[in-house]
Amino acid sequence: MMPARLDIISDAGLLELIGTEDPEREEALFSAARKARAGFYGQDVYFRGLIEFTNHCKNNCYYCGIRGANSRVERYRLSLEEILNCCRLGNLLGYRTFVLQGGEDPWFTDDRVAEIIGAIRREYPGHAITLSIGERGRESYERFFRAGADRYLLRHETANDAHYRKLHPESMSLPERKQCLYNLRDIGYQVGAGFMVGTPFQTPENLLEDLRFIEELKPHMVGIGPFIPQADTPFGNHPPGGFRQTLRMVALTRLLLPQALIPATTALGTISPFGREKGLMAGANVVMPNLSPKDVRKLYALYDNKICTGDEAAECRLCMEGRIRNFGFVPNMARGDYAGWGTGASTLPA
């Protein structure tokens, strides 16, 4: 039997669950995660429309294919009108959440980002707008919130400082990244953190620290995916992360944060057939089909062999909808806010 609460399990007990290869125990973990999710979300799976609007990035994270030092990347930026056209198509397809994701691109100043948010908000006042554009100052986050952004995704990647140093250049700092997450939460965003499983030099103890960090932060969303190498990075020859261990981390996160919104990531689908569906079976409840123009999808290459880069937006949605129905889940195109989310969460003055 799997306990209903993981917060009362010792670190040693959690480490045992992180590393277990016992199929029966693993399935008990997944079953408990599905039960925890059903208590808040039933069998609903929320769809988000993903718009990858720039692959320029000033950073040089050692695992990322769009790192600034990668001269082999064909760079692009979507214009405001191109972004709005993605939203218009998404709205026609039923999406009520748009996720604007990009590298840390200095060209997209606070003014330009606020302009994009405002334009989307004016056209779609009831839709959710999620940003995933990296580290910015608190004043920037406040400005985006006032402009109409609802959610912000910022994976912490690893909660262990020594491990963080092995994945990032000296110009980047784990304390600064964590402070961004606390700032976002304090401002009133629905906040998403997250980490990769199987990155170079990662230990089970590192994964335990990730669980304890999200337990303390209590983010509204948690993105978890396997490390997948990209050939033109310093880690291009490292093996990918373990699929089953990634599923276990999804399930453990669900049991620690039963109300969280947890995506079944594209990386899961890339590393294993039906990977996203198996992520749902392990406790996830969000999928993010791609609304980006088809001609730029292959250029947003965080890792190699990314799936669905050749599909039209309608194909992405219909394919994913049919596949998750086959696994017994119910596609839900609503905003899909964090369970219990209400108004008045912001600390900002009106």
C-alpha angles and dihedrals in degrees: 000000000000117000117244091229126048095183089079094052118100122244088252090055092050092048089054091053092046091055103034118129094180105122093208094051091044092053090048088055092050092046091052090049092052090050092050091050093047090057089068107020107020110208094324120132115195121221121216124190109230120210114186097197104173136019094189113112134177093203129086105209105174095230101046125098095208094052112144094248094056102104093181094071118103101223127217142172126198117227122233090257092050090051091049091049089054088052092048091053090046091052091051088052090052103257116151096180125060119195114203107200129176147138120275092279115178090201087072096072122185088265093054094044092048089049091054093048092047093049092051092045093052092051096041109027094169100046125097118245118205124189127204105174104126135240119359134155121274092252090056092051090049091051093051090048091052090048090059110273113144105183139028129200118203117158112211087206094204132008094210114092096208091051091046089056090056092054100042139043121256091261090072125073132197093209089054091049092050090048089055089056092050090048092051092049092048093050091056107258123142093248130213125199127170150151145219124250119223100018116160113284093011117146131194086252089059090055089049089055089052090055093047091048094053089044088058097040094044096203119193092229132032123193115200125175140154120264109254117187124236113211097227096056132085088256095048093119097047119108119253123258121270116273096210093046090052089053090050090053090051090052094046090050090051091053092048093045107024093174095051125118105234121184124219091227130224087237089064089053091047096052097045138018109259087008094146092049090050088050088058089050087055094054108280119134109182134073127186114205114193122260095174117120108274093236093064101039096090089050093062089074108159087158137003128277096016110183129236096026092130099047127103115239093253090050091052093053098043094044093050092044093054094045096052092046087057088059093052099260129130118231111227120192096186123113089269100207123191110285110270094012112155140172126276096049095128122098090201120109115251 
